[in-house]
Amino acid sequence: MLSGSPGAGKSSVSRSLLARFPFGLHLPIDDLREMVVSGLAHPALDHPPEAVRQFALARAAAAQTARLYAESGFAVVIDDVLWPADLAFMARHLDGLDVRPVRLFTTLEVAHERNRTRTNKTYDTSVLAPLIDGLYPQMPPGIYREAGWAVVDSSALTLEATVDALLRLEWTA
């Protein structure tokens, strides 16, 4: 489970991490949500009820898909802007799996720079700038640590160094 603000590098890190495994599946919640053909509710800081419902559906679908693939020998990463409570919501679908939640942290400046220069979105990513600013103070690393998440600060790390840091994390059984 990989969480972080928009621009934190979740998708790039997920793909690079999974490339190190014989079988890897990346489940970005954004991609699942963008499969909605009509009625897609976009994320907003005021959390419109329809957007909340659609995120819950996508997260449940990702968790169920993760279970299917993990039980068939795949390493799986679900990536989204998640809070610890979101993992609790998904837990019923993940029960019995080795779930390793990580908050990918960057400085606000790095998140904006990565957002400005990324090429993995089909839309103008400048629309995410206000969301990055709004989410940043809502996602302090401390609340993740308190909930048992690992926190990796990738602000000054290359993509490969970030993946190495993730692979060095020690998890209790």
N, C-alpha and C positions, 0 to 999 in steps of 0.2 A: 504494500500500500504506500503510494508516494503522494504526499500532499505538498502544496506550496502555492504561493500567489501566482497569478498570471505572470509569465516572464521569468519564473524561477528556474526553468530548465527541465521541468518534469518529463516532458515527452522525449527530449534528446537524451536525458539520463536514462530513462526507462529503456529506450531502444538500444543504447550502448551497453547497458547492464545485461539485458537479455541476450545480446549477441555473444556473450561469454558462456552461455549455457547451450547444451546440445539441442534443447527444445525450449523455446521462449515465446510467450504470448503477451503482447502489450494491449491493454484495454483502457484507452483514454475515454473518460466519461464524455468529453466534448464530442468525440466521434460518434458515440452511441446517440447522443442527443441530436446531432445533426442529421441522423437518419429520419427524423420526423419530417414528413413531407408537407404537412399543413398543420398549423396551430402551434408551431414551435415558440415557446416562451423563453426569451433571453434572460440571462442572469442580470440582476440589478441589486444594488446595495439595500433597497427596501424589501427585498425578498417577496416578490409578488406570489400569491398562492399557487397560480398555475405553474410558475417556474419551479417552486418548491416541489410540487407534485411530480413534474417531469424529471427533476434531478433525482428524486426518490426512486422513480421507475428505472432510470438509467443505472443508478447505483445497485439496485436489486438485480437487474439484468447482468451487470458486470460481475457481481458477486457469484451469481449462479453459473455464469460462463466460466469464471475463474475456477470454481469447484470442478466443473466438468473437465477442464484441461489439466488442472493440478492432479486430479485423480488418475490422469492418463500420462503422468510423468513430465508435464511442462512446468517450467518456472513461469510465474505469471506476475505481472505488475499492473495494478489498477492505478491510474493517475487521475487526480482531480484536486480541486480546491476543497479539501476536507478538514473538518474540525474533529476532535476526538469523539464527540457524540455521533458523528456520521459513521464512524467505524462501529460503534455500538449498535447502530441501526442495521448495519450490514452483517453483523456477527452471526445472526441466525442462519445465514446462507453460507457462512465460512466456518462454522463449528467443526472442529477436528482438523482443520488445515493449519499449517505452520505460517501464520500471518505475522509479518514483520512491518509494522507501521513506521514510516520515516517522514519527518517534516523537512523538506528541502528548503533551506533558508538562504536568502541573499539580502544584501542591503537594498534599500528602496532604489537607490541610484542604479545598481546593477540590474534590478528587475526591469526598470524602465529602458535601460540600454539594450538588454536582451530582447525585450518586447519590440523595440524599434527596429532591430536588425534581424529578426527571425523571418524565416521563409516558409514555415510549415503551416501557415493559415491561408485560407482562400479569400480573406477579407482584409481590409485595412486595419491593422492591429492598433492604430492610434486610438480606436474606440475603446480599447482596454485600459488606457492610461488612467481615467478616473476610477475605474474599478481597482487597479493596482493601488492607487493612493488611498482609496477607501478601505480596502481589505488589509493593508499593511499593519495598521495599528490594532486590528481585530485578531491578528494571528501571531501574537508574541510566542517565541519559542518555548517560554516557560510553561505555558498551559499544555503544550504537547509533552514536554518532559514529565510534568506532573501526572499525565495520563499514561505514562509508560512508553511513549514514542521516542525513537532515536531522533536527534536533530543533527543535520549535517549542514554546516555553513559552507556553501560553494562559491561565495562571493569572489574569492581570489583563486579558485581552483579551475583548472581546465576540465573539460568533459571527462577525459580519461582519469584524471586525478580524483574527480568526484565519484566515479564508478569504483575506483580503488578504495576510496574511503567507505563507501557503502559495503563493499565486500569484506572490509576489515571489522565491521561492527560485530560486537559479540552479543549474542542473544541468549537469554535464559530459557531453559526448556519448559 
